[in-house]
Amino acid sequence: MWAITSKFCIIFNYRFDIECWLIVGVIFSWSLLAMLFLPGSEYYGPKTATFRPKYCHNAWSFYLLSMLFSVPLIWCFSVLHLYYKFTTFIGILNVCGVTLAVYVYLKAFISPDPGEHDATGNPFFDFFAGIETYPNLMPNVSIKVLINARISLLLWQMVALVCWKANYELTGGLFDWQMNVVTLLSTVYLAKAFYWEDGYMQSFDSNTERFGFLFAWGCIVFVPSMYNLPNTTLVGNCQQNDGNKIISQFSFVLGLASVVLSYFTDTQRGSVRQSDGQCTVWGCAPKLIRPKYVDALGKKKSTVLLASGFWGLARHINYLFEWTGFLAMVLPTNNLLAYCFITFNLCMLIHRTTRDDKKCSQKYGKYWQEYKTLVQYRIVPGLF
């Protein structure tokens, strides 16, 4: 009887680890408080048929403050035990992700927010894919921004830093090219994501996808675990040799170049849209298609499709740079498990291009066919 009771206590303590719950609570609370109180200029997302979301441009200050406080703590204190508790953290995040999914599902029926929301009548699909496009936790706190762009990315960053420090402790402070490069590339990628949050909130995913279990669980659980596979698999498994050093150095150059190219690709399209084509692209006037379409309310609208510069090479050239950046994070690991990350990401990006092409074809009609004639490749110029 005593043995059974002791075993139950061990399981209970594992599942309800106070330290792990406290860390998750601090990350969630800090992310929410930062959205409420950090200063920043207001900006708007794309106007839909019935609503135009408003956001606050304070993601970069949120990230810098997060790093300012967390990096010294991780450096000064041992975190190896936190790495060994990684499965506990994932269990806690599962509870948070499922709870949030249930909340937004019920909220969509009880107290829907302005903006597009549409229940299909299939409760399983509605729970999974979501009903509301712009759900709010409270006034001026977008759940999409809070979960997708703040908590998810901050969790990713914190796990990456803990893995680096855990490996540092295990190796006795040895300089390790593999772990240093993977951690640095993760940090550069995430820094760019926070800096460019306003660009993400203008993106297709942000403004067309409903928020349900897919986003809630995916951002809270899947991203910090799957996207950190290169980091978690390297802890205690780094190999000091010239071959790994060369691969790591090559990966660093590839990853850094991918992040820079991704940023310039996104800003190029953004500047053309903001100026309505009254700008130059690579020193020349941009090649544009101006499709006309009818929105959900029957109003005639027009937009701009860029068919030159980066966007003359492939319709989703930004996906290429995103994937090569992730590939650079995986190459130094020499671990098949880590390659699950980029395999999944590749499948997701290919699926997304198919979905995007279908929606754009329905929306723009002949103009999208004209655009596809000018820009023939989806992701990889000359190949796919």
C-alpha positions as CSV (number, residue, x, y, z in Angstrom):
1,M,0.0,0.0,0.0
2,W,2.8,2.4,0.9
3,A,4.6,1.6,-2.3
4,I,1.5,2.4,-4.3
5,T,1.0,5.6,-2.4
6,S,4.6,6.7,-2.9
7,K,4.4,5.9,-6.7
8,F,1.2,8.0,-6.9
9,C,2.9,10.9,-5.1
10,I,5.8,10.7,-7.6
11,I,3.4,10.8,-10.6
12,F,1.4,13.7,-9.0
13,N,4.6,15.7,-8.3
14,Y,5.7,15.1,-11.9
15,R,2.5,16.2,-13.4
16,F,2.0,19.2,-11.1
17,D,5.6,20.4,-10.9
18,I,5.4,23.8,-9.2
19,E,8.5,25.2,-10.8
20,C,7.4,24.3,-14.3
21,W,3.9,25.7,-13.8
22,L,5.4,28.9,-12.4
23,I,7.7,29.3,-15.4
24,V,4.8,28.8,-17.8
25,G,2.6,31.1,-15.8
26,V,5.3,33.9,-15.8
27,I,5.7,33.6,-19.6
28,F,2.0,33.8,-20.2
29,S,1.4,36.6,-17.7
30,W,4.4,38.7,-19.0
31,S,3.2,38.3,-22.6
32,L,-0.3,39.5,-21.6
33,L,0.9,42.4,-19.4
34,A,3.3,43.6,-22.2
35,M,0.4,43.8,-24.6
36,L,-1.6,45.8,-22.1
37,F,1.1,48.2,-20.9
38,L,4.1,48.5,-23.2
39,P,3.8,51.7,-25.3
40,G,3.7,51.5,-29.0
41,S,2.2,53.1,-32.1
42,E,-1.1,51.8,-33.4
43,Y,-1.4,50.1,-36.8
44,Y,-4.2,48.3,-38.7
45,G,-4.4,45.0,-40.3
46,P,-6.0,44.6,-43.8
47,K,-9.6,45.7,-44.0
48,T,-12.0,42.8,-44.4
49,A,-15.6,42.9,-45.6
50,T,-16.9,43.9,-42.1
51,F,-14.0,44.7,-39.9
52,R,-10.4,46.1,-39.7
53,P,-8.3,44.9,-36.8
54,K,-6.2,47.3,-34.8
55,Y,-2.8,46.4,-33.2
56,C,-0.1,47.9,-31.1
57,H,3.5,48.0,-32.5
58,N,5.4,46.9,-29.3
59,A,6.6,43.4,-30.2
60,W,10.2,44.5,-30.6
61,S,10.4,46.2,-27.2
62,F,8.6,43.1,-25.7
63,Y,11.3,40.8,-27.2
64,L,14.2,43.0,-26.1
65,L,12.9,43.2,-22.5
66,S,12.3,39.5,-22.4
67,M,15.8,38.8,-23.5
68,L,17.2,41.4,-21.1
69,F,15.7,39.7,-18.1
70,S,15.9,36.0,-19.2
71,V,19.4,35.7,-20.6
72,P,21.2,36.8,-17.3
73,L,19.0,34.4,-15.3
74,I,19.7,31.5,-17.6
75,W,23.4,32.3,-17.6
76,C,23.7,32.8,-13.8
77,F,21.7,29.8,-12.7
78,S,21.9,26.1,-13.6
79,V,19.1,25.1,-15.9
80,L,20.1,21.5,-16.7
81,H,17.3,20.2,-14.5
82,L,14.8,22.2,-16.6
83,Y,16.0,20.5,-19.7
84,Y,15.3,17.1,-18.1
85,K,11.9,18.4,-17.2
86,F,11.1,19.2,-20.9
87,T,8.4,16.6,-21.1
88,T,6.7,18.1,-18.1
89,F,6.7,21.5,-19.7
90,I,5.1,20.0,-22.9
91,G,2.5,18.3,-20.7
92,I,1.6,21.6,-19.1
93,L,1.5,23.4,-22.5
94,N,-0.8,20.7,-23.7
95,V,-3.2,21.5,-20.9
96,C,-2.9,25.2,-21.8
97,G,-3.4,24.7,-25.5
98,V,-6.5,22.5,-25.1
99,T,-8.0,24.8,-22.5
100,L,-7.6,27.8,-24.8
101,A,-9.1,25.9,-27.7
102,V,-12.2,25.0,-25.6
103,Y,-12.4,28.7,-24.5
104,V,-12.4,30.2,-28.0
105,Y,-14.9,27.6,-29.2
106,L,-17.4,28.4,-26.5
107,K,-16.7,32.1,-26.7
108,A,-17.5,32.2,-30.4
109,F,-21.1,31.2,-29.5
110,I,-21.5,33.1,-26.2
111,S,-19.6,36.4,-26.9
112,P,-18.3,36.7,-30.5
113,D,-16.0,39.6,-31.3
114,P,-16.3,41.9,-34.4
115,G,-15.0,40.5,-37.6
116,E,-15.6,37.3,-39.6
117,H,-16.9,34.3,-37.8
118,D,-18.6,31.4,-39.3
119,A,-19.7,28.1,-37.8
120,T,-20.1,25.2,-40.3
121,G,-22.5,23.3,-38.1
122,N,-19.9,20.5,-37.6
123,P,-18.8,20.8,-34.0
124,F,-15.6,18.7,-34.6
125,F,-14.5,20.8,-37.5
126,D,-15.4,24.1,-35.9
127,F,-13.5,23.2,-32.7
128,F,-10.5,22.1,-34.8
129,A,-10.4,24.9,-37.4
130,G,-12.0,27.7,-35.3
131,I,-15.0,29.9,-35.8
132,E,-13.7,33.5,-35.2
133,T,-11.0,35.2,-37.3
134,Y,-10.3,37.9,-34.8
135,P,-11.1,36.7,-31.2
136,N,-10.1,39.0,-28.4
137,L,-9.2,38.0,-24.8
138,M,-10.1,41.5,-23.7
139,P,-10.4,44.9,-25.4
140,N,-7.2,45.6,-27.4
141,V,-5.8,42.1,-26.7
142,S,-5.9,40.0,-29.8
143,I,-5.7,36.3,-29.0
144,K,-4.0,35.8,-32.3
145,V,-1.2,38.3,-31.5
146,L,-0.9,37.0,-27.9
147,I,-0.7,33.3,-28.8
148,N,0.7,33.2,-32.4
149,A,3.2,36.1,-32.2
150,R,4.1,36.5,-28.6
151,I,3.7,33.4,-26.3
152,S,4.5,30.9,-29.0
153,L,7.7,32.6,-30.2
154,L,8.8,33.5,-26.7
155,L,8.5,29.8,-25.6
156,W,10.5,28.8,-28.7
157,Q,13.2,31.3,-27.7
158,M,13.3,30.2,-24.1
159,V,13.6,26.5,-24.9
160,A,16.4,27.2,-27.3
161,L,18.3,29.2,-24.7
162,V,17.8,26.6,-22.0
163,C,19.1,23.9,-24.4
164,W,22.2,25.9,-25.1
165,K,22.9,26.4,-21.4
166,A,22.1,22.8,-20.6
167,N,24.7,21.6,-23.1
168,Y,27.2,24.2,-21.8
169,E,26.8,22.7,-18.3
170,L,27.1,19.1,-19.6
171,T,30.3,19.8,-21.5
172,G,31.9,21.9,-18.8
173,G,31.8,25.1,-20.7
174,L,33.4,23.9,-24.0
175,F,32.9,26.1,-27.1
176,D,30.7,24.0,-29.3
177,W,30.1,25.0,-33.0
178,Q,27.0,22.9,-33.5
179,M,25.0,24.1,-30.6
180,N,26.2,27.7,-30.8
181,V,25.2,28.0,-34.5
182,V,21.8,26.4,-34.0
183,T,21.0,28.6,-31.0
184,L,22.2,31.7,-32.7
185,L,20.2,31.0,-35.9
186,S,17.1,30.3,-33.9
187,T,17.6,33.6,-32.1
188,V,18.2,35.6,-35.3
189,Y,15.1,34.1,-36.9
190,L,13.0,34.9,-33.8
191,A,14.4,38.4,-33.5
192,K,13.4,39.1,-37.1
193,A,9.9,37.7,-36.4
194,F,9.3,40.0,-33.5
195,Y,10.8,43.0,-35.3
196,W,8.5,42.3,-38.3
197,E,5.4,41.4,-36.4
198,D,3.4,44.1,-38.1
199,G,4.2,42.5,-41.4
200,Y,3.0,39.1,-40.1
201,M,-0.3,40.6,-39.0
202,Q,-0.8,41.6,-42.7
203,S,-0.2,38.1,-43.9
204,F,-2.6,35.6,-45.5
205,D,-2.5,33.3,-42.5
206,S,-3.2,36.0,-40.0
207,N,-6.2,37.5,-41.8
208,T,-8.0,34.5,-43.3
209,E,-7.6,31.7,-40.9
210,R,-10.0,31.1,-38.0
211,F,-8.6,30.6,-34.5
212,G,-9.3,27.2,-33.1
213,F,-7.6,24.1,-31.8
214,L,-5.2,24.1,-34.8
215,F,-3.8,27.5,-33.8
216,A,-4.2,27.2,-30.1
217,W,-2.5,23.8,-29.6
218,G,-0.2,24.3,-32.6
219,C,1.3,27.6,-31.4
220,I,1.5,26.7,-27.7
221,V,2.6,23.1,-27.9
222,F,3.8,22.1,-31.4
223,V,6.0,25.2,-32.2
224,P,8.1,25.1,-29.0
225,S,8.6,21.4,-29.2
226,M,8.9,20.6,-33.0
227,Y,10.7,23.8,-33.9
228,N,13.2,23.1,-31.2
229,L,14.1,19.6,-32.3
230,P,17.5,20.7,-33.6
231,N,18.3,22.3,-30.1
232,T,16.9,19.5,-27.9
233,T,18.6,16.7,-29.9
234,L,22.0,18.4,-29.7
235,V,22.1,18.6,-25.9
236,G,24.9,16.3,-24.8
237,N,25.3,14.9,-28.3
238,C,27.6,17.5,-29.9
239,Q,30.8,16.1,-31.5
240,Q,34.0,18.1,-31.7
241,N,35.6,17.5,-35.1
242,D,36.6,19.5,-38.1
243,G,33.8,18.1,-40.3
244,N,31.1,19.4,-37.9
245,K,32.9,22.7,-37.5
246,I,32.8,23.2,-41.3
247,I,29.2,22.2,-41.6
248,S,28.2,24.5,-38.7
249,Q,30.1,27.4,-40.3
250,F,28.4,26.8,-43.7
251,S,25.0,26.5,-41.9
252,F,25.5,29.8,-40.1
253,V,26.2,31.6,-43.4
254,L,23.2,29.9,-45.1
255,G,20.9,30.6,-42.2
256,L,21.9,34.3,-41.8
257,A,21.6,34.8,-45.6
258,S,18.1,33.2,-45.5
259,V,16.8,35.4,-42.7
260,V,18.2,38.6,-44.5
261,L,16.7,37.6,-47.9
262,S,13.4,36.7,-46.2
263,Y,13.2,40.1,-44.6
264,F,14.0,42.0,-47.8
265,T,11.6,39.8,-49.8
266,D,8.7,40.7,-47.4
267,T,9.6,44.4,-47.2
268,Q,9.9,44.6,-51.0
269,R,6.3,43.5,-51.4
270,G,5.1,45.6,-48.5
271,S,6.7,48.8,-49.9
272,V,5.1,48.2,-53.3
273,R,1.6,47.8,-51.7
274,Q,2.0,50.8,-49.4
275,S,3.1,53.0,-52.3
276,D,0.5,51.5,-54.7
277,G,3.4,50.7,-57.1
278,Q,4.9,54.2,-57.0
279,C,8.4,53.0,-56.2
280,T,11.3,51.1,-57.7
281,V,12.2,47.4,-57.4
282,W,15.8,46.5,-58.0
283,G,16.3,50.0,-59.6
284,C,13.4,49.6,-62.1
285,A,9.7,50.3,-62.1
286,P,7.8,47.3,-60.7
287,K,5.9,45.0,-63.0
288,L,2.4,44.9,-61.6
289,I,-0.9,43.3,-62.1
290,R,-3.9,45.2,-60.7
291,P,-6.7,42.7,-60.1
292,K,-10.2,43.8,-59.5
293,Y,-12.5,41.7,-57.4
294,V,-15.7,41.8,-55.4
295,D,-15.6,41.4,-51.6
296,A,-18.1,39.5,-49.4
297,L,-20.4,42.6,-49.2
298,G,-20.5,42.9,-53.0
299,K,-18.2,46.0,-53.1
300,K,-15.7,46.3,-56.0
301,K,-12.1,46.4,-54.8
302,S,-8.6,46.4,-56.3
303,T,-5.2,45.4,-55.2
304,V,-1.6,45.0,-56.4
305,L,0.3,41.9,-57.4
306,L,4.0,42.3,-57.7
307,A,5.6,40.3,-60.6
308,S,9.1,41.6,-60.5
309,G,12.1,41.6,-58.1
310,F,12.0,38.7,-55.7
311,W,8.4,38.1,-56.6
312,G,9.1,37.7,-60.2
313,L,11.2,34.6,-59.4
314,A,8.5,32.6,-57.7
315,R,5.0,33.3,-56.4
316,H,6.0,32.2,-52.9
317,I,9.7,33.0,-52.9
318,N,9.6,33.9,-49.2
319,Y,8.8,30.2,-48.4
320,L,12.1,29.2,-50.1
321,F,14.1,31.5,-47.8
322,E,12.1,30.4,-44.8
323,W,12.8,26.7,-45.5
324,T,16.5,27.2,-46.2
325,G,16.8,29.0,-42.9
326,F,15.3,26.1,-41.1
327,L,17.5,23.7,-43.1
328,A,20.5,25.6,-41.8
329,M,19.3,25.0,-38.2
330,V,19.1,21.2,-38.8
331,L,22.3,20.6,-40.8
332,P,24.7,20.9,-37.8
333,T,22.8,18.3,-35.8
334,N,23.6,15.1,-37.8
335,N,20.4,13.7,-36.3
336,L,17.6,12.1,-38.3
337,L,15.0,13.1,-35.6
338,A,15.9,16.8,-36.2
339,Y,15.2,16.3,-39.9
340,C,11.5,15.6,-39.0
341,F,11.3,19.3,-38.4
342,I,12.2,20.5,-41.9
343,T,10.4,17.5,-43.5
344,F,7.2,18.7,-41.8
345,N,7.9,22.3,-42.7
346,L,8.5,21.5,-46.3
347,C,5.2,19.6,-46.5
348,M,3.4,22.4,-44.8
349,L,4.8,25.0,-47.1
350,I,3.9,23.0,-50.3
351,H,0.4,22.5,-49.0
352,R,0.1,26.2,-48.2
353,T,1.0,27.1,-51.8
354,T,-1.7,24.8,-53.1
355,R,-4.2,26.3,-50.7
356,D,-3.1,29.9,-51.4
357,D,-3.3,29.4,-55.2
358,K,-6.8,28.0,-54.9
359,K,-8.1,30.9,-52.8
360,C,-6.3,33.5,-55.0
361,S,-7.7,31.9,-58.1
362,Q,-11.2,32.1,-56.7
363,K,-10.7,35.7,-55.5
364,Y,-8.9,37.2,-58.5
365,G,-10.0,34.9,-61.4
366,K,-8.4,35.8,-64.7
367,Y,-6.0,38.2,-63.0
368,W,-4.5,35.4,-61.0
369,Q,-4.1,33.3,-64.2
370,E,-2.3,36.2,-65.8
371,Y,0.0,36.5,-62.7
372,K,0.7,32.7,-62.9
373,T,1.7,33.2,-66.6
374,L,4.2,35.9,-65.6
375,V,5.5,34.1,-62.5
376,Q,5.4,30.4,-63.3
377,Y,7.1,28.8,-60.3
378,R,5.6,28.4,-56.8
379,I,8.6,28.3,-54.5
380,V,11.9,27.3,-56.3
381,P,12.7,29.3,-59.5
382,G,13.2,27.0,-62.4
383,L,12.2,23.9,-60.5
384,F,8.9,24.1,-58.6
